[in-house]
Amino acid sequence: MALGSPKKLILNGFVEMCSGHQSPGLWRHPDDESWKFNDIDHWVELAKLLEKAKFHGIFIADVLGGYDVYGASLDHAKTSGAQWPVNEPLAVISAMAAATESIGFGVTVSTTYEQPYHLARRLSTVDHLSKGRLGWNIVTSYLDSAARNLGRTEQPKHDDRYAQAEEYIKVMYKLFESSWRDDAVKLDREKGIYTSPELVREINHQGKFFTVPGPHICQPSPQRTPLLLQAGTSKAGKEFAAQHAEAIFVSSHEPAVCSKNIAEIRDRAKTFGRDPSNIKVLALVTPILGRTEDEARDKLKDFRQYASHQGALALFGGWTGIDLDKYGDDEELRHVESNAVRSTVEAYARFSPGTSKWTKDTIAEHVSIGGNGPILVGTPLQVADGLETWIKEADVDGFNFVSLPLTVDRANYQAYALFPQSFKDIIELLLPELQRRGLFWDDYAVPKGTYRENFYLKQGQKGPLDDHIASSYRWKAGMEHKIPE
């Protein structure tokens, strides 16, 4: 099914600092090592592995609370390891960056529970230490358990969170781009001038949610503003993405679900003066590969026996706010009184027409491997065909690959001992097929470059593109500059 697509795909490894991530219970698999997430060597070896394969980046998801909607209890998440426990992701990036040269690192941080001045410092620090290879996945959070642990009784309303995020990101632009002129740091040993004081200024932001006088406490980092990533296809989320996102993450079982949202975001981007093609869309995908179709399907069957349905229902409850524990084991969820349950389950059923009855166990089966994204099972040719379908039908630019355990030849187990995950299958089986089709590069566009340079295939493009709103905040060398409101 070669479509002759001219796109060079953007590929990320999609992980979280927990065991199992999108597939709760798979930590029990004898070949899984995701439970080593507390070990820094685990992350360093992952970064080295994916950089050798020329992945664009490693995207680290995060949550600030536990999945306690299902059964009104956190116990299901605790037992199954459904994104519990989970560590803070920014802490490990410097170690991965020190062991690599070109791969980027996207980190999830919420705008709802942290002051922008503090976050700007943390992000600038890691952008310095990684030589400009940091991306920020901007989220507004979705778990009430996080809100309760961070001084609130419940999450702020959805649109209120996005209103706060809109002000938040503008404060960040002011700190990153407007507070220091490009040439503020002199390091003039003869005159004893480290920084010219007139080239560093307060931002004096006063808004509804934040008051930040500034100036930014860090000097400009290589990218100034990290590569901006975002996920969210609500009306408010699409408006935010159209203005601010350089990459958008989408998750759905079928490309038809995403295509309308992607088209709307790109069309809306034009009203902000942006080239729609500069917004890159990455779809969540779980590839399960084999040298034959039967081998791949045997792997999926093997994984299924370890997956936790209780953990899957805990994740589903957190994602949707729906507690399926209220329904009987054999109850047809498309016939219950709740409109929210019926519409959510119908969305799953629409893309799995062969399933005659939808119970909570059916939902758990669909969520337990790969979460809310598709599972592509087959040979490298079949999986590559599936990816090309997403490119053609949804207009995506790349993929966030979820990793699963890798069934290995025990006689050669030592070769896989430190990180035996299905990223190995992707590297050894799928990437050569994508390269054969002209869909994936042979090397980084800018070796040792910044995340943004390799993302846009453009040497020297360390900061946001000229059509991005952040560029209007930039205080360039030799220029007077007024801070935008």
N, C-alpha and C positions, 0 to 999 in steps of 0.2 A: 504494500500500500504506500509506496513512495510518493509523497505529495510534492516533492521539490521545494519544501519550505525554505525560504532564505534565512529564517531566524536561527541565530546561534543561541541555544538554550542556556538559561541561567539555572544552575543546579546548586542547591543547598542540601546539606545534611540537616535533618530536623530532629532535635533532641530536647531533653529536659533533664535537669539535675535530680533525677529520681530513677526508680527501677520501672521498666515497662513502658513508661510514657503513654503512648496511645493504645497500648495493648496490655491491660492489667492482667497480672497472673503469669505472664510469660517469663518472669524472673525464675520460675520453677523449672524451666526447660534446662536440660543438662548442658546445653551449649550457650546459654545466655550469660552475659557478664554485665548486664546493665546495673545489677545490684552493687557493682564496684564504683558507683557514682561518687562516693566519698573519697576516692583515691585519685590524687592529682595525676598520677601516671596514666590512669584510664583516659583522661581528657587530653593529655599531651599526645598519647599514641593515636587517638582519634584524629586530632588536628594534623599530625604528620601523615597519617594514612590518606585523609581526604585531600590534603594539599598535593601529595604525590600524584593523585588521580586528577588534579586540576579542578576540583570543586571550587565554585565561586566563594562559598561561605559555609559556616556552621551557624544555624539559627537555633538559639536556645530559648524555648518557651518558658513561661513561669506563671505561677499563681501565688496569691498572698493568703490563701485560706484553704481549708479542707472541703472535700465534697461530702456535705452532710445533709443533702436534700432527701436522698433515697432512704426511706425508713426513718426520717428525721433523726439520723444518727451518723456519726463519723466512723462508726465501727466497721462498716463494709469497706470503706477506703483503707482503714488501718490494716485490716486482715488481708486484703487483696493486693495492697501496695498501689492503689489507684492514685497516682501522683501524690503519694504520701508514704514516707516523708519526702520533702523536696527542699533542696538547698538554693541559696541565692546565686544567680548565674553570673553576675558581673565579676565576682571574685576570682573565677578560674580563667578568665580570658587572658590576663597578662602572662600566665604560665603557658598557655597554648601559643600565644603570640611569640614568646621567647624561643619556642622550638620550631617556628615556621617563618616564612618570609613574605608570602603573597596571599594566602587565604584570608578571607574576611570573617568577622564575627558579629552576628546580630544578636542583641540582647533585649529581652522584654522587660520594660519598666513602666509602671502605671503612672498616669498623671493625676490620679485621684488621691493618693495617699502619701505624696512626698513633695516637699517644697522645691520649686524649680531652681533656686539658687544652689541648694545642696546637690541636686541631681546634675546640674550643669558642671559642677566641680568634678563629680565622679566620672562623668562621661568624658570630659576633656582630659582628665588624667589618663584614662585608659586609651583614648585616642593618641595621646602622646606616646605612651609606653608601647603601643602596638604599631607605631609609625603610620597611623592613619587608617587602620583597618577595622574600625568600629562602625557598627550600624545600631540604630536604636529602633526597636519595635515599639511603637507608641500604642498603648492600650489604656482603657478607662476602667478596667476590672469588671467582674460580673458576679462575684461570690459574696453573699451576705456574711458568710463566715469571716471573710477578710475585713469587712466593714466593722463587725463587732469587735474584732481584735485590734482595730486601729481607731477606737474611740467613737464609733457611731453605732446606732441601733440597727441600721440597715443601709444598704447601698443608696447613694443619691439616685434620683430618677435618671433614666437613660439619657434624655436630652440635656439634663442639667450636667451630667458628667461630660458630655461633649462640649457644652458651653464653657465649662471649666478648662477642658483640654484645649479649646481654641485660644483662650487667654494664655494658658500655660505655654503653648508652643511659641507664641509671640514673645513672651518673656525670655524663653530660651534663645530665640533668634537675636534678641537684643544683647544678651550676655555673650553668646558665641561670636556674633558678627559685628556688633556695633560698639562694644565696650572698649576694645583695644584696636588701634590702627595696626595694619599689617606690619609696619616697621617700628612699632613702639619699643620693642626690646633692642637695645643698642649693644650691651655688653662691652662698653667702651672702658677698657681698663685704664687707659691713660688719664681720662677725665673723671673716672670713678662713677660713671653713669650706667647703671644696669638697665633701667627703663626710663624713657623720657616721660615725665609726669603729665605733660600736656597732651600726650598721645594715648592716655588712658582716662576714661571718663565714666561718671555715673550714668546709669540708664534711667533712674528716677521713674520707674514704672509704678503707677497707682491705678489699680483696677478693681473690679468687683470681687475677685477672689484672691488677688495677690498684691502685696506692696513690696517692691524690691528696688531699693535705691542703687545697688551695685557699688562699684564696678565688679565685673567678673573677677574672681580670685585667681583664675588661671590665665596664663598668656595663651594666645591663639595656638590651637593644636593643628596638626597637618591638614585635617579636613575642616577645621573650625566646627561646622555642624556635621555630626555623624550622618552617614547614609540613613535616610528616614524611611522606615518600614511601618506598615499599618495593616490591620485586619479589621474588617467591619463593613457589612453591606446593608445596614439599616439606612434610612434616609439621612440621618445625621452623620453616620459613618461614611457614606458615599460623598457627602458634601465636604467632610474633613479630608478624605482621601484625594478628592479632585484638586484641592488646593495645596496640600502638604506632602502627600505620600510620593516617594520615588519608587517604592515597590509595594504591592498589595498582595497579601496572602489570602487565598480563598480555599474553602473546604466544602466539598459536596460530592455526592456519589456519582453524579453525571454532569458532563459539560453543559448541557442545556440549562441546568439550574443557575450556572454562573454567568452564562453568556450575556444575558440581559443586564445584569448588574455591572459587568465589566464595560459594556457599551455605554451605559448611562454615566459611569464615572469618567470615562474618556471624553464623552461629549460635554459633560459639565466642566472638565478641565479647560476646555477652550475658552469658557467665559472668564477664567482667571488668567488668560493669556498664555496658557501652557500648550506645548505640543503634546497631544494625547499619547503619542508613541513613546514619550519620555517616562510615562508611568508603566512600569513593568509589573506584570501580574504572574504570580507563582502559585500553582495549585498543589494542594496536599495529595500525595500519592504514596501507596505502599506497594512496591514491586516485590513479587515472589517469583524468583527466576529458577529455571532448571534448563539443563541441556536438552531435555525433552519436555513436552507438555505434561506427561505423566509424572516426571520427576518433580516438577513445580507443584502439581496438585497434591502429590504425596507430602511435600513440605507444608502446604497449607493444612492438610489433614493432621499432620503432626503438631503444628502450632495450635490448632483448635482444641486439642485435648488438654492443653495447659492453660488456656485462656479462662479468666474468671468472669462469669456472668454477673456475679454480685458486684464486682469491681466495675464492669461495664455499665451496669445500671446506676452505680454511684456517679460515674462520669456523665452519663446521660442526664441525671437529675441536676447536676451542677450546670451543665451547658444550657438546659432548657427551663430549669425551675420546676420541672414536673416530677412528682414522687410516684413512680409506678408501683411502689410497695402497697399502695391503696387498692390495687386490683388483684383479682384472683389469678392463679397460675395459668389457667386455661381460658381466661376471659379474652374475647375478641375486642381489641382496643379501638377498632374502627367503629364500634357500636356503642361506646360509653357516652355518658351525658356530657362530659367535658369537651368543649369545642377545641381547647388548646391541645388536649391529648389526641383527639381525632385528626385535627389538621396536621399535627406533627407526625403521627404515624402514617397518615396518607402520603405525606411527602416521601417517607421511606418506601412505602408500598408501590408508589408510582414507578420506581426504578428497579423494582424486583417483582415483576408481574407473576413469576412462577410460584410465589409464596401464597398459599391459599388462606392461611390464617395468621393473624398478627397478634401474638401475645407478648407479654413483657420478655419472655425468653427469646422470642424471635428478634425483638429489638436488641437484646443483649448479644445475640449471635452476630448481628450486623455491626455492632459497635466494638466488640471485644478484640477484633484485629484491625488495626489501622484507624480507629476512631471514626470521624465523620468524612473521611476521604475514601476514594475508590481503592480496591485491591486489584492490581493487575497481575494475573497469574499466567505464566507460560514461558515459552522460550524467549530469548532476546529479541527475535524478530516479532513475536506476538506482542510483547510488552512495548517495544518501540512503536509498533502500529497503534497500540492504545494511546501512547503519548502523542502521536501525531494526530489522532482524532481530537484530543483535547486542544491541540494547537489550532486545528482547522475550525472546530465547532465553537470553542469558547474564546479563541484569540488570546490564549495565555502565552507568556514569554519564557516560562520555565517551571520548575517543580521543586517543592520541598519533599525530599525523600525520607520517609519514615523507615527506620531500621528494625529488623526482627532478628532473632537468633539465627545462626547459620549452622545447618547440619553438616558436619565435617567428617572427613575420612579419619577415623581414630588413629590409623597408622601414621598419619601426618599431622596429628593434632597440635604438635608443638608450634607449627607455623602459624597457628591461629590463636595461640593460647591467651594472648593479652586482650585481644579485642575481636572475638569470633562472632561478628554480626553480619547481617546481610548486606552491609555496605561492601563487603568483599565480593558478593555476587554481582552487585551493581557495577563495581569497578572492573571485575574480570569478564563479565558476560555482557552487560548492557552498554557500557560506555563505548566499547569498540564498535557496536552496531550503530549507535548514535553518531559516532565520528564517521563511519562509512557513509551515512546518509547526509553528511554535511551539517548535522544539527548540533555538534558540540566541538569546541575548539581543541587544539592539540596542546596548547600551552596558554598561560596567562597572557592577556593582551599587554599588560604592563608588569612584568616580573618585578617583585619587590615594591609594587605600587600600592596606592591606597585602595580601600574597598570600592570607592566611587569610580576611580579610574578603570578598574577591571570590570565594574558593573556596566559602565557605559562605553567600554572599549576605547577609551580616549585618554592618552597620556597628557598629564597636566591638569585634568579635570578633578582637582582635589576637593574643591568646594561645590556647592549646589550649582546646577545649570543656570544660565542667565535668565531663563524664563520661569525659574522657581522663585517664589516669594522671598525665600531666605536671602537670595542674592541682592535684594533691594536694601537689606540691612547692612551689607558689607561695608566696613570702613577701610578703604583701600589706601595703600601707601601714597603719600603726596597729595591727598585729597581732603578737603573739608567735607563733612558729611552730617546731615541731620538724621537723628534717629526717628524712623517711622513710628507712628502711633501704634 
